[in-house]
Amino acid sequence: MDPWGVFFLCLCFMTAQSETVEASQEPLHWMKKLERMVRNHSSISLVGRQRTPKKGFPKEVPTSLDQNVSLIRGLECSLLNASFGGSNLTLQTPNIQSLIFKLGCNFAGLSLNSTTMKWVPQAWVPHAMQFPAELTQDACRTRPRELRLICIYFFTDHFFQNINSSLLNNYVLGAQLGHGHVNNLRDPVNISFWHNRSLEGYTATCVFWKEGASKDYWGAWSSEGCRTEQPSPSQVLCRCNHLSYFAVLMQLSPAPIPEELLAPLTYISLVGCSISMVASLLTLLLHFQARQQGDSITRIHMNLHASVLLLNVTFLLSPSLALPSTSETAACKALAAIMHFALLSCLTWMAIEGFNLYLLLGRVYNIYIHRYLLKLCAVGWGVPALLVLLLLVTQHSVYGPHTIPLSNSQGNDTAFRNVSICWVRDPWVHNILVMGYGGLTSVFNLVVLVWALRLLHQLRAREEVQSPRACRDSVTVLGLTVLLGTTWALAFFSFGVFLLPQLFLFTTFNSLYGFFLFLWFCSQRYHTEAEAEAEMEAFSSSQTMK
């Protein structure tokens, strides 16, 4: 080749390189703007550390939040429209890494791993993303052309609101396909997060950034369409059926349950709930068979039995509907909502039992209330139903598969696996409308118990001879109140050295709760029939003497 040809070839190569560099400058320009936002926020935090700001951000932040959104949108747009040579391009700043891939309709899948990426000094904790071949199928049906896949890794959580939990490693991994939204993938996108130490003692939840889910911010974290797995103590695997910005929310939780206790606890639960279910059903049948003998007290007992029966049935069905193949269906969410409703109803009827006991002992001569039972049913069934419906309307993802961490110690290694049930997924809802609701019920019934025992003790003290009826009344009040609230208070001892005893005591007593109520019903019915028989004998004797 002559010198002029070589010169012309070199000139073309330099021009192409210049165009590639120039094309990559626009996304890099947006990334540097985002970096300045991170630095400015750090400076504001340092200056404002001496004062007490409102939760979240200082007063001037709403403007910067809008600016954050516009900058992220600008970065996404510049990455989707960037022109470059080759099949991919990687751009890096201290807290952000952007990757662009050219995909065709013959796309066979893509795996990204932080250990193989260049210029990632922050990624000392590895992460990975795996995209299925199904990713481009819908786009290729409508417009078969070259597609653009962009991945944006944020090594800071500054751009995403995070109030209730902390993000694992502060990593947010995002992905977007150029043709639009990607949803309902049969083969999920797999995102792996690792940590440099064990995550034991924490609950990990895979989430994505759902735009428009918050009134105060440009989005909020949601777990819809994502399944959380924990293959090892330091790894979290997220399987999501769509593309978005992904992260792992970390929250402190009780220590994982030892896996060797899973079999006995499961056996106790299955046997106890089955016995309670049969006992509650039998109690209701006996009541309907002798309905003419029922009064308001008995009908309150029957409503409690009905709520316990519903709770046992939904609890026994929950693990089978929380399997990975069915956990994302509406059936698991519906069952979780029904089980939550049954638990709230059960707790409410316990409180009603305590309230009714107070009326019987404290207002002996004035306990008539117009449509008393109807009002109690409105509270016992209506309030739980209203709470569950409000949750379903305001936060659709509150119900679904709930993961219970298990640990299995084998030598010096600790392996983790999870068990799932259909239950409440939101930690705040669980704390307020499960633990808080149950705590109030237990405290109320315990107060009634102490008051009732004190009252009966005063009545017995006035008698010179302790009557057997007074003793029976004491046992009656003690047995009724213990069965209707005390055993549920064991849920608040699930920590430290109390964890294992609490698990077995709570599982045993509360799985057999319906059976204990059945025994109570039988004893009350026996005493009622005995008293009726004694009255008949006394009446017959008086008639004979006449």
Number of C-alpha atoms within 10 A of each C-alpha: 5 6 8 9 10 11 11 11 12 12 12 12 12 12 12 14 14 12 15 17 14 15 18 19 15 17 22 21 14 19 24 18 15 23 16 12 19 18 11 13 17 13 12 15 14 10 10 12 10 8 7 8 12 8 7 10 14 14 9 9 13 13 9 14 19 12 14 20 16 12 18 17 13 17 21 21 13 19 28 21 14 18 16 18 12 9 10 14 18 16 18 17 15 15 20 20 22 22 17 23 19 17 20 14 18 10 16 13 13 13 11 14 13 15 13 10 12 11 14 16 9 12 16 12 15 16 20 17 20 16 20 17 14 16 26 24 13 13 20 16 10 9 11 13 12 13 19 21 19 20 22 23 19 21 17 16 18 16 17 19 18 14 9 10 13 14 19 21 19 14 21 24 22 19 23 20 20 20 17 9 11 18 14 11 15 12 15 22 21 18 24 22 22 20 16 11 10 13 20 19 14 16 19 26 25 27 25 25 21 17 13 11 14 12 8 10 15 18 16 19 21 22 23 19 19 22 22 21 21 20 14 15 18 16 21 23 24 24 19 26 20 22 22 22 21 24 27 29 23 19 17 13 13 15 17 18 17 14 17 12 15 13 10 11 15 12 11 18 22 16 15 21 27 20 18 26 26 15 22 28 19 14 23 20 13 13 18 13 10 10 13 8 11 13 10 11 13 16 15 21 21 23 19 24 27 21 24 26 24 19 22 29 16 19 24 16 16 22 18 15 24 26 16 12 8 13 22 18 14 13 16 25 26 16 22 28 24 21 24 26 24 25 24 25 27 26 27 24 27 26 24 22 21 25 14 17 20 17 15 14 14 14 11 10 9 9 13 10 8 8 8 11 15 10 12 17 16 12 16 24 19 14 16 22 20 12 14 18 14 12 16 16 9 9 13 13 17 24 26 29 28 22 21 13 24 19 19 16 12 8 6 5 9 13 15 22 17 17 16 19 23 30 26 22 19 16 15 13 15 16 12 12 19 17 17 13 16 25 20 16 24 25 15 16 27 19 13 19 23 13 15 21 16 13 15 16 14 11 12 17 11 9 10 7 8 12 10 9 10 15 13 11 14 19 13 15 19 16 15 21 25 16 20 26 26 16 18 21 17 21 17 13 15 16 13 9 9 12 17 16 13 17 17 16 14 19 22 18 19 21 23 23 25 30 23 20 24 22 13 17 19 14 13 14 14 12 12 13 12 12 12 12 12 12 12 12 12 12 11 11 11 10 9 8 6 5
